[in-house]
Amino acid sequence: MEKPREFNIDSIFKDDNYLIPLYQRNYAWEETQVTQLIQDVWDYACFEGNSNYYIGTLVVHSREINKMIHYETIDGQQRLTTINILLSVLKNEFNVIVNPGYESKLKFHSRPLSSETLKSLSDNPLNNSHRNSKMQQAYLDMKKKLKELFKTKAISKEDFVEYLLKNVIILRVEVPVDTDLNHYFEIMNNRGEQLEKHEILKAELLIHLKDEPKESDAFSMIWDACSNMERYIQYGFRKDYRDAIFNEKNWDEIPNDFESIVSITKGIVTTKTAGEKISFLEIAKSETINIGEEAKDEDNSDIQFNSVVSFPNFLLHVLRVFTQNNVPLDDKRLLETFKKELEKDKNGNLRSDGGKNKFVKEFGYSLLKCKFLFDKYIIKREYKSNGDHWSLKSIKLGEKQKRYYSNTFSIENNNKQILMLLSMFHVSFPQMIYKHWLNGALNFLFNDYDKVIKEEDYIEYLESICDAFYFDRFGNNVLDYYDIIYKNNSKAVNTSINEDNLNQGTNVQNFIFNRLDYLLWRSIIIQKDETFNIENINQFDFSFRSSVEHFFPQHPKQGADLETVSKEMLDNFGNLCLISRNKNSELSNYSPKAKAEHYSKSTTIESLKQLLMIQQKDKWDEDAIAGHQVKMITILNTFS
């Protein structure tokens, strides 16, 4: 048996051959996983450039094929395939010298299309015919992500590439030749759960309340009530505490400070008697130390919600709002980020034990307040038996004290407009680390809250931050998100953008397209502007579209009767729109008329910009592209 070996990205395909067996699923990574891997490496290259970054384990089983050893990949094939595609991106798009022949060192058993796609991505990335669409899209996502990161100039392209190739490590473990693979899979699927970082963090914070059992119990109860992001916070508390904390008449108020919560919950009985020590592990794994049975959402059992953010990431949003410091929103650095903020105050002075005690209590209250505001004023994905959709709802009190969910704002158009703004942001920035819009919204809600948030103020804020993200991130003077939100109060400083950001073909950022679709929707639905006429516009909702389509195709199908369009005009913003991947994959080479015919049969709206282009399908030439470009940029550059 080979000892576990470390390989960097530059050497993983240098000498060895790998085989993906048929029983493994085909390549399935989406944009989120691909770009998150690159983002993780970028973060480590920026902040931990002198150390290695381990991206996981590759478990293999040695097989001899045609007198050559091939490593059948048992675990880690998605990551291994992504690395292979990444090498092609580096070679073709960024002129990086990589070890030759890497593209032939990874094969898919009985899946010739996948094997051929890896080779074609290396040899001719511009030819997108007859390819595995997932691999093709991963290539484009990596190219787009790397170009985006290099623009930030946090580190040089050369330094990042060197770190990526030399310091990013994957550990290869070879199982014995006689291994029972079925038994191995059974073991892999039944591995014990490890302690999560947020559980460790809870224990570390509670240590500073060890001499105050009532305060410790109150903090623990708040933490656990907030930790389930899929459930409204009121249902995270036992009924008697719930009614006292949120006002049993309406469940729509919270106490003024942490001490008020302690006074409400002082009757909690812990599992330990007074003075008896609770271990670090018990604190971390406990779900509120025996405060009673879990509250049930009995009145709305047919409704389920999905949060737009995870609990570890939410903790970092709360920390930034609470401290007003530029803390990273990267939950991989959760423990070190909290430790840094706990150790020193805003002036950089070391906190005393009393200062740390106060910090924990105030953070506990901020956590409660932020989760309360999050549930009421931030969108969720709502699932019912008849389907799912975005929702912006709060808990209301009906007849006979029955609770139900209803729109947060009573004026339907206002509620819908806020929902559209929030969903526009969410789908534009799917990665947790980039949800600066959420941090801005929470900061506004946290500081503006006085028992009620005025809907007109909330709309004004969200449109203001939308303007700022556009003008201050795509102008010649690019500002940091933290500066936009906390130093500039989410008001745009720049008044124009660099239009080179628009004419980049598939590299145009998703947010730009989604901002435009929101402004078109607002113009028609809210402002009743009759300049544009889009049928069934009320059916439009923001979804996770991540593929930029050229309406006039880059590679027209043979036999298509189309005029010639220059490469410059092909990549012009006027010829582009954002649609879902599967639509772009199946229709990318079709003529504008053929695409229009296909979409006329669709029950969903992919893009409002696309529908405006479809209206000119009969003569979509360079003049039409240029005219559409002018109209769309005029709308994009309009302040809300």
BELBELSUL-V152528 format. One line per field, one symbol per residue. phi: phi as a letter, one per 20 degrees, with the letter a starting at -180 (. if undefined). A space follows every 50 residues. Layout:
BEGIN
phi = ???
END
This chain:
BEGIN
phi = .ffgceceffdgdfdddccefffeffgcfeggffffgffffgffffdcfe cfdedpddeccfceclmcfcefeebofffffffffffffffeecleecff ngfeeccdfmcffffffgffffebffedelcffffgffgfffgfffffff fflfcfgffffffgfddedceeddfggefeffffffffecfffefeffff fgffffgfdfecgfffffffffgffefefecffgeedfgffgfffdmffb lcccfeafffffffdfefdefdfgnffdfgffffefdlflepfffdeffc fedccdeebefgffgfffffffemeeefedffdgffffgffffcefenef efgfffffgffffgfffgfffffgfecdfceddcgepcafbcccedddfl meebebgfdfegffffffffffffffffcffgfdefgfffffffffedfb mbdffffffgfffffffffffeddefdfdfgffgeeedlldfefdbdeff fedclfeffggfffgfffffgfgeeeelfefdccflffefcfceecdeee feffcgfgnfecfecfgffgefgfddbdcffffffedgeffgffffffff efecdfbfgffffffdgfbecfffffffgffffgfgeeff
END
